[in-house]
Amino acid sequence: MQELAVFDRCLVRRSRSSASHHLSNGIPRPQAAGRAPAVPASLARAAEHLISPWGEVIAAMPRRASAASIVRAAHGVKRTDWLAVLADDSLSRGTQTAWRLALWRAHGAEGSRSVAANGPGPQWLSSVVWARPGQSPADLHQRVLAKALAALWQEGWRLHEAFSADLH
């Protein structure tokens, strides 16, 4: 019962405070709407929680989480998976190359390479970013990550500020 009272107190405190858009690394984050989701105690110490479009708490995030860490958490990228910027040769034309964020999953539990819904190959996580030879790789990487993050926000993912439990 005490945990429920603490949770109610946090909700009341949140409803009084004004909500604002978060900015991290120059990337606008969507405004948290509605009620705070139920959060496991192990995640309560985080500054923000990554919430799926279905309302599930996916990951605990630091307050100024990078676009890369948000994308990794949302897609459940493991250390054995490969996530990087990759040229999409099917869309490239002339001197312009189409670049996208690509994810290849590591071997599955059965020992076979996991396959995306559309067959073997990369799972594209961002829309196309056009670049010409000689452009800055760091700039290209930032632009591709920004597109992947924008795709997550458009799908309904959001960051919700975590509350700290008052035990007074």
Secondary structure in CASP SS format (residue, H / E / C, confidence):
PFRMAT SS
TARGET T0000
AUTHOR 0000-0000-0000
METHOD secondary structure of the structure
MODEL  1
M C 1.00
Q H 1.00
E H 1.00
L H 1.00
A H 1.00
V H 1.00
F H 1.00
D H 1.00
R H 1.00
C H 1.00
L H 1.00
V H 1.00
R H 1.00
R H 1.00
S H 1.00
R H 1.00
S C 1.00
S C 1.00
A C 1.00
S C 1.00
H C 1.00
H C 1.00
L E 1.00
S E 1.00
N C 1.00
G C 1.00
I E 1.00
P E 1.00
R C 1.00
P C 1.00
Q C 1.00
A C 1.00
A C 1.00
G C 1.00
R C 1.00
A C 1.00
P C 1.00
A C 1.00
V C 1.00
P C 1.00
A H 1.00
S H 1.00
L H 1.00
A C 1.00
R C 1.00
A C 1.00
A C 1.00
E E 1.00
H E 1.00
L E 1.00
I E 1.00
S C 1.00
P C 1.00
W C 1.00
G C 1.00
E C 1.00
V E 1.00
I E 1.00
A E 1.00
A E 1.00
M E 1.00
P C 1.00
R C 1.00
R C 1.00
A C 1.00
S C 1.00
A H 1.00
A H 1.00
S H 1.00
I H 1.00
V H 1.00
R H 1.00
A H 1.00
A H 1.00
H H 1.00
G C 1.00
V C 1.00
K C 1.00
R C 1.00
T C 1.00
D C 1.00
W E 1.00
L E 1.00
A E 1.00
V E 1.00
L E 1.00
A E 1.00
D C 1.00
D C 1.00
S C 1.00
L C 1.00
S C 1.00
R E 1.00
G C 1.00
T C 1.00
Q E 1.00
T E 1.00
A E 1.00
W E 1.00
R E 1.00
L E 1.00
A E 1.00
L E 1.00
W E 1.00
R C 1.00
A C 1.00
H E 1.00
G C 1.00
A C 1.00
E C 1.00
G C 1.00
S C 1.00
R E 1.00
S C 1.00
V C 1.00
A E 1.00
A C 1.00
N C 1.00
G E 1.00
P C 1.00
G C 1.00
P C 1.00
Q E 1.00
W E 1.00
L C 1.00
S C 1.00
S C 1.00
V C 1.00
V E 1.00
W E 1.00
A E 1.00
R C 1.00
P C 1.00
G C 1.00
Q C 1.00
S C 1.00
P H 1.00
A H 1.00
D H 1.00
L H 1.00
H H 1.00
Q H 1.00
R H 1.00
V H 1.00
L H 1.00
A H 1.00
K H 1.00
A H 1.00
L H 1.00
A H 1.00
A H 1.00
L H 1.00
W H 1.00
Q H 1.00
E H 1.00
G C 1.00
W C 1.00
R E 1.00
L E 1.00
H E 1.00
E E 1.00
A C 1.00
F C 1.00
S C 1.00
A C 1.00
D C 1.00
L C 1.00
H C 1.00
END
